[in-house]
């Protein structure tokens, strides 16, 4: 879990560096402070809502990806005959 959070913070810091020119270390610090404040104020409920939002977005992306891939391959029947 720690490596997962570190990777997410680094990803946000990378976006901040590319789009706003903010140093990586400062970007990670900003991300950590915002996360800390968000979780402290909102508590477990805020964390649960964030996880739900991620689930919905990833689920929708998976469905779209499956539809696009099946369309590109010629449908389910074409996949079964490969």
C-alpha positions as CSV (number, residue, x, y, z in Angstrom):
1,X,0.0,0.0,0.0
2,X,2.8,2.4,0.8
3,X,4.4,1.9,-2.6
4,X,1.0,2.4,-4.3
5,X,0.5,5.7,-2.5
6,X,4.1,6.8,-3.2
7,X,3.6,6.0,-6.9
8,X,0.4,8.1,-7.0
9,X,2.0,11.0,-5.3
10,X,4.9,10.9,-7.7
11,X,2.5,10.8,-10.6
12,X,0.8,13.9,-9.4
13,X,4.1,15.6,-8.8
14,X,5.1,14.7,-12.3
15,X,1.9,16.4,-13.6
16,X,2.6,19.4,-11.5
17,X,6.2,19.5,-12.8
18,X,5.2,19.3,-16.5
19,X,2.2,21.7,-16.4
20,X,3.2,24.1,-13.6
21,X,7.0,23.8,-13.5
22,X,6.9,22.8,-9.8
23,X,9.8,20.8,-8.5
24,X,9.2,17.1,-7.8
25,X,9.9,17.3,-4.1
26,X,7.6,20.3,-3.7
27,X,5.0,18.6,-5.8
28,X,5.1,15.5,-3.6
29,X,4.9,17.7,-0.5
30,X,1.9,19.6,-1.8
31,X,0.2,16.3,-2.7
32,X,0.9,14.9,0.7
33,X,-0.4,18.0,2.5
34,X,-3.6,18.1,0.4
35,X,-4.2,14.4,1.1
36,X,-3.6,14.8,4.8
37,X,-5.9,17.7,5.1
38,X,-8.6,16.0,3.0
39,X,-8.5,12.8,5.0
40,X,-8.3,14.7,8.3
41,X,-11.3,16.9,7.6
42,X,-13.4,14.2,5.7
43,X,-12.2,11.2,7.6
44,X,-13.0,7.7,6.5
45,X,-16.1,8.9,4.7
46,X,-14.0,11.1,2.4
47,X,-11.7,8.2,1.7
48,X,-14.6,5.8,0.9
49,X,-16.1,8.4,-1.5
50,X,-12.7,8.7,-3.2
51,X,-12.5,5.0,-3.6
52,X,-16.0,4.8,-5.0
53,X,-15.2,7.5,-7.5
54,X,-12.1,5.6,-8.6
55,X,-14.1,2.4,-8.9
56,X,-16.8,4.1,-11.1
57,X,-14.2,5.7,-13.4
58,X,-12.1,2.5,-13.8
59,X,-15.2,0.4,-14.4
60,X,-16.5,2.8,-17.1
61,X,-13.0,2.8,-18.7
62,X,-12.9,-1.0,-18.7
63,X,-16.3,-1.2,-20.3
64,X,-15.3,1.3,-23.0
65,X,-12.0,-0.5,-23.6
66,X,-13.7,-3.8,-24.0
67,X,-16.2,-2.4,-26.5
68,X,-13.5,-0.7,-28.5
69,X,-11.2,-3.7,-28.6
70,X,-14.1,-6.0,-29.6
71,X,-15.1,-3.6,-32.3
72,X,-11.5,-3.4,-33.7
73,X,-11.2,-7.2,-33.7
74,X,-14.5,-7.7,-35.5
75,X,-16.8,-8.7,-32.7
76,X,-17.0,-11.6,-30.2
77,X,-17.4,-14.2,-32.9
78,X,-14.2,-13.1,-34.5
79,X,-12.4,-13.3,-31.2
80,X,-13.6,-16.9,-30.6
81,X,-12.4,-18.0,-34.1
82,X,-8.9,-16.5,-33.7
